[in-house]
Amino acid sequence: MAELPEFIAAIDQGTTSTRCMIFDHDGAEVAQVYVGDPTAAGEPPNQLKGFQKVTLRPGQTTHLTLHLDQRAFSVWDSAAQSWRTVPGDYHIRVGDSSVNLPLNATVHFRG
């Protein structure tokens, strides 16, 4: 299997997010990273591959970095009994839930 570089999803809470939350008390948010495999992989369109909970005080912002390793871009090959990465476009989506993913990027793997 060809090696994929480690992919880093960076989230700037309060700056690049399309949603602004203002708390008058301490609050928590969970940043979630979903990966959509190429169609040829036969996998669901959005798979949760990373998440991190952050607690913020009123007016506070923070930066989060979530690392996705090669397994995040791999599917199980039953015949070979091993993980493999399918060539094609992988869609990275970031947000606070599976229905609110305002940040996105595409990573292409040649194989």
N, C-alpha and C positions, 0 to 999 in steps of 0.2 A: 504494500500500500504506500503510495506517495505521501510524503509528509506535508501537512498543511501548516502554515505559520499560525501561531496563536493569534486569535482575533480578540480585540479588546473593544467592548462596547462602553463608551463613556457617556454618562448622563450628567448634565449640569442642572440640578434641581433649581427651579426658579428662574433660569435664564433661557435654556433651549427648550424647555417644556412648553407645550402649547396651553397648558393648564396652570393656573396660579391658585394656590390655596393659601388663604390667610387664616391663621389660627389665633384666637384670643387666649389660647391655653396650649400646653404641649400637645403635639399630635404626631402620629406615625403614618408613614407611607411605605409601600412596598414597590420598589422598581423591579420590573419583570422584563426579561429578554427572551424573545421567541425566535426560533429559526424555522424557516420554511424551506424544506429540501427541494431539489429539482423534481419535476413531475415524474421522471423516470425512476425515482427512488420508491414511488408508491406509498409514501408516508403522508400523514395528515398535513394540511397546509401550515399550521402554526403549532410548534411544539415548544413548551416551556423548557428552556435550557439553562436559565440562571435567574436568580432573584436575590434581592438584598433589602432588608427592612432598615429604615432610617427613622429616628425620632428627632423632631425639630421643635425648638422653642419658637414663640411668636417672632416673626421677622427674620428668622434664621434661614440661610440657604446652605447647601452642601454639594460637594462633587462626589459622585460615585463612579467606580470603575469595576465592571464585571468582566471577568476573564472567561472566554469560551475556549476549551481545548479541542483537540482533534475529534474526540468522541462526540462533541456537540454537532459535528458535521458528518457523522458516520451512521450507517444503518447496519443491522445485524444480517449477515449472509448465512442463512441456515445450511446451505449446501457446503460452504467452505468452513462453517463453524468459526467465523471470525467477523470482526467489524470491517467495513469497507466504506470508502467515500465515493459517492457517485459523482462523476463529472457534471458540471452545469452551474447554474446560478442558485445561490442560497440567499434567501431574503431574511434579513435581520430586522426585527421589529421590537421597539422598546416602548413601554408605557407602564401604567399602573394596574392594568387588567387586560384580559384577552380581547376585550371589546373596545379598549381605548389605547391604541398603539400609534401615537403621533410621530414618533421618531423612527426612521427606517433607512436602510442601506442595503446594497446588494454586493455579495462577494462571489466572484467567479472562480471555480476550481476546474482546471483543465484535465486533470487525471493522468 
